[in-house]
Amino acid sequence: MRKVKNVWSIILSVLVASIILTPILYVQANKRIYAKRVTRYLVEEKHYRKDEIQSVSGVWGKKLPPFYAVTVFKDEPQVEYVYFAHDDIIQFEYRVAGAVTGVELQQKDVKHYEPR
């Protein structure tokens, strides 16, 4: 009888752990996938060198679409470029990086803007 209780407690523990971990792993995997898609797009299609890109980070946002990537270029560290990487990869917007305040950007001020 005691072995049956132990088996059920193990099964229940595994079930609870998988219910908790599955969404976390899903989000982390998609953030990584979106960052890699955007990096590949920038290198292969836009012909940037990897050393020109400071960072590409996958983001899980609160609005739709839930996943996107934020890119910062080394020659423009104060600007974040937001890319959607669902079917096609498009640059959605650019904005001043979080730490910099009081700066307003115009299209003519940004180097890596991709007009649609």
C-alpha positions, 0 to 999 in steps of 0.5 A: 500500500505504501508503494502505491502511495509513493508511486502516485505522489511521484506521478503527481509531482511530475505532472505538477512540475510539467504543468509549471515548466511547459509554459516557461520552456515555451516562452524561453524557446520562442524568445531564442528562436525569434532572436536567431531568426532576426540575426539570420535576417540581418546577416544573410539578407541585410548583409550586416556583419555580426560584429556590427550588431551589439545584441539581438534579444527575443522578447515576450511582450504583453501585446500582440504579437506576443514575441518579437526581437529587439536589436541594438547596433554597435554604432547606434547603442542608444537606439533599439530596433524592434523586429517582428519575425513571424512569417516575414521579418519586418522592422516594426519600430525604433525607439530610444533605449531604456536607459537614455531619456530626454532624446527624441528620434526622427527617421533622419536620425537613425542609421538602420531604419528600414522603410516599408 
